[in-house]
Every structure is written in C-alpha cells, then in structure tokens.
Amino acid sequence: MKCCESYKSCKEERILLFKKNGFDIKQCKKCGYRFTNLDEVESHLASVYSDDYFFKGQSGYPNYLEEKDILIRAGKKYAKIVDRYTKPGKVLDVGSAAGFILKGFEEAGWEGQGVEPNDTMASYGRNNLNLKITTGGFEDFDSPYTFDLILLIEVIGSFYDLDSAMKNVVRQTKNDGLVLVESWDRESFVARIFGKKWHEYCPPTVIHWYSDKTLSDLFNYYGFKLLAKGRPSKRINISHGLSILEANTPKFLLKKRLIGFFARKFGKRNISYPPFDLKWYLFRKTS
Ligand SMILES: [Zn+2]
C-alpha cells in the first residue's frame, strides 16, 4: 500500500478502467487501489446524503426507516461475532444513519455513539431511539473518548478524504481495539459478471472499491491486523431490492409498471439477500 500512502499525491501510474456516471474509475498499477476523484468535495456530503438518499431509492434507499427491525437484528448479529474477540465496551458507528445497527449493539450490552452526515437520520436516532448521534462527516469528527470498537458498515467506500478518515479511525480506536468493516467485494463473481454495471459502481455515492487484498493493505498500512472475515447474512426490504434492480438493469417493456406492481404487492416484506458480493472484516489495532 506504500505507493498509495497519500493517494492524491501518489506518483504511481493509474490506469483508467472505465467511466461511470461521468466519473473516471481508475486503478493504481502497483497496489491495485481502485477509486475515482471527486471534483466537488465541499458540498459532497450534503448533496450525496440528502434526504433523497434515504427516501428516494436508486443508489440509496426507498425508505430507510422501514428497515429498522432488520438492521437492529443485523447489529445484534455483528455484536455476537465481535463477542468472540472482546467484551462489550464503547462502540462508535460511523455513518450510523438513524442508528438502527447501533441500537442492536446497545441491546447486546455496548455503549453506543454514532456520527452521521444526514441530520434527518441523526435526529431520528436521537429523538426516537435515545441514541448519542452527532451530525457531521467522520473526517472532522472528534470525541473526547477512544473506542473499543469502531463500525464502518458500508462506508469505507464512501469517504471523500480516505486518508483523514483512516487517521481518525486510528486516533479514535483504543490500543488493541477493533474495527468492524462491512464492504462490497469488487472481486466477487457478481461484481465480475455485472462489470461496470455492478450496483456498487455508483459514484459519487461510492468513491473507492476494494478487494480482500486492497482492504487489508489499507488497514495494515494504518496499523491494523486482520483477525477474521466472513459473509453477513443480510436481509433487506423487498422495495429496497426492487429499487436497486430498477436502477441497475436495462430498460425493458413495462419495466416500471412491473417493478411498481411488485413493490406495492410485496414491498413491505423482507427477503434474504444472497451476500455474494458483501463481506465483513474484523481488524485489530496493533500499533
Ligand atoms: Zn498504489
């Protein structure tokens, strides 16, 4: 990972892989780091994580709040995994949204804190779930505490300033503390089959794309060691699944009407999402 130490000033050769949504998706020839450059960093969080992201579908959610129970259960499942390596302590959820996963951790005995750029989500968690959630981006997040565990659930691909975010992860993690990452695997067969049409190639929402290797390299570089990895048993709301399908499949006859029909009829139910392209990784801070 040395060559991408500071990826903005890195002199290694970057190959243009393809274009998506008008963004160049590039890869470092030496370490395999895959990314795109944002031209709008200032307004990035406000424009990407607007209320539309949580309520209007496409690369976001049709209605995030409907996934409450699924996500609380997902939080509890992750707490069980982490339980094999450490006792409950202080946990920080980065990009916590309304705090449902965090709530799952609290129910498993953890003391939670969240940070979330979207204020509608953060307020929901504060007001309805009685959680400590700070509104803002993680790159500038500061806390008087250090944490036994940091959660990076589907956010590691989205930091607009990866180096600042990772330095903050280092700063906020206790010595020997853990970081749980949930990340989409660009080397999965789903990602390979879909190619540039893979749903995670959705800049500017996602800016970095990892494989097992490049994710481990990144964490090793910042002083973490991989302890374990696996695949989450993820359940999603059917209307969320249909919304991903609609945004990522070519137009066909009656597509909108068919998808609309299924969304009305089954949208509120939950299904198992086959986690072919999603993984979790647990890292321990070593230095
Ligand atoms: Zn590199």
Boltz pocket constraint, residues with backbone or C-beta under 6 A from the ligand:
constraints:
  - pocket:
      binder: B
      contacts: [[A, 1], [A, 2], [A, 3], [A, 4], [A, 10], [A, 12], [A, 28], [A, 29], [A, 30], [A, 31], [A, 32], [A, 33]]
      max_distance: 6.0
